[in-house]
Each structure stands twice: as C-alpha cells, then as structure tokens.
Amino acid sequence: MTSPPAEEFRAAFASSAGGVMTEEAGAITGELELLCRPEAGRLQVAVRYAGTDDWYTVSGGPLRVRDAPGSVEGRILQHLRTPGPVVDGNEEAITLERFPEA
C-alpha cells in the first residue's frame, strides 16, 4: 500500500446524526474518513465510509484556498463534525456552502 501524497490530508471522524451531504450519495452518516486535496488554488474535499474505497464530494466544495495548504483542514474537520441545524425535529446534513473562505 502506498502512502498518500504529502499535500493530502486524511482523518477519521464520526458524523453527527444529520451526517455530511455529498454530491453523489446524498447525506452519509456514521464512521467516516475525510480527504482534503489541494488542486490549482482550490481544496477538494471528499468523505467516505470508514474502510471503504468510494470517495464522495462534499456539497459546497471545492473551496477556494487563500492560505497555504495545510492551514484549513482542521477547521474543515471540525465543521463536518458539528451538528447541522434542526428543522422540523430533524438535524440537517452539513455542507461546505457556509464554510468561511479558506
């Protein structure tokens, strides 16, 4: 198994009840893995179920990055762990749409 390129950031985390909204699969919940990969001034952000092969693009990405790569990934991880707003008694999935510009 090869290790990821140095500029990639990966981390395991547990989603909140509402999960993380993705472009390909909708909201996914549970034990997840985060992948942040810089590409041409933007940061691609994807998640997958822990231990699986398929990555899903987090809705609201990619993010425009003004800071050096490696400076925003911790904030993204914290954001994706934060419970979404409760609407009609249900927690909504988290996206990157309201994430502050990196």
C-alpha positions in Angstrom: 0.0 0.0 0.0 1.4 3.4 -0.9 1.0 6.4 1.4 -0.9 9.5 0.2 1.0 12.4 -1.3 2.3 14.8 1.4 -0.1 17.6 0.5 -3.2 15.4 1.1 -4.9 15.5 4.5 -6.8 12.5 5.8 -8.7 12.0 9.1 -11.2 9.6 10.5 -14.3 11.1 12.3 -17.8 10.3 13.4 -20.5 12.4 11.8 -23.4 13.9 13.7 -26.9 12.5 13.3 -27.6 14.6 10.2 -24.4 13.5 8.5 -22.4 15.1 5.7 -24.1 16.0 2.4 -22.4 14.7 -0.7 -23.0 15.3 -4.4 -23.0 11.6 -5.4 -24.8 9.8 -2.5 -26.7 12.5 -0.5 -26.2 12.5 3.2 -23.9 9.9 4.7 -23.6 9.2 8.4 -21.6 7.2 10.8 -17.8 6.5 10.9 -16.3 8.5 8.0 -13.0 9.4 6.6 -12.1 12.9 5.3 -9.8 13.6 2.4 -8.6 17.2 1.5 -6.6 17.5 -1.6 -5.3 20.9 -3.0 -5.7 21.4 -6.7 -4.9 24.7 -8.5 -5.8 27.2 -5.7 -8.8 25.1 -4.5 -9.2 22.4 -1.9 -11.1 19.3 -3.0 -13.0 17.9 0.0 -14.3 14.3 0.0 -15.6 11.8 2.5 -16.2 8.1 2.5 -17.5 5.4 4.9 -14.5 4.2 7.0 -12.8 1.3 5.4 -14.4 1.6 2.0 -13.0 2.6 -1.4 -15.5 5.1 -2.7 -15.0 8.8 -2.1 -17.9 11.3 -2.3 -17.5 15.0 -2.9 -18.8 17.1 0.0 -21.5 19.5 -1.2 -20.4 23.1 -1.4 -16.8 22.3 -2.5 -14.3 22.7 -3.8 -13.1 25.6 -1.5 -11.0 28.5 -2.7 -7.8 28.5 -0.7 -6.0 31.7 0.1 -3.8 30.3 2.9 -1.1 27.7 2.4 -2.3 24.2 2.1 -2.4 22.5 5.5 -3.8 25.5 7.3 -7.6 24.9 6.9 -8.0 21.1 7.1 -8.5 21.1 10.9 -11.3 23.7 10.6 -13.0 21.7 7.9 -12.8 18.5 10.0 -14.4 20.4 13.0 -17.0 21.9 10.7 -18.1 18.5 9.4 -18.3 17.1 12.9 -20.6 20.0 14.0 -24.3 19.1 14.1 -26.4 20.8 11.5 -29.5 23.0 12.2 -32.6 21.2 13.4 -35.6 21.6 11.0 -39.0 20.1 11.9 -37.3 17.9 14.5 -34.6 16.5 12.2 -30.9 17.5 12.0 -29.9 18.6 8.6 -26.7 17.4 6.9 -23.6 19.6 7.0 -22.2 21.0 3.7 -19.4 23.4 2.9 -21.7 26.0 1.5 -21.4 28.3 4.5 -17.8 27.4 5.4 -15.8 30.6 5.6 -13.4 31.2 2.8 -10.2 29.4 3.4 
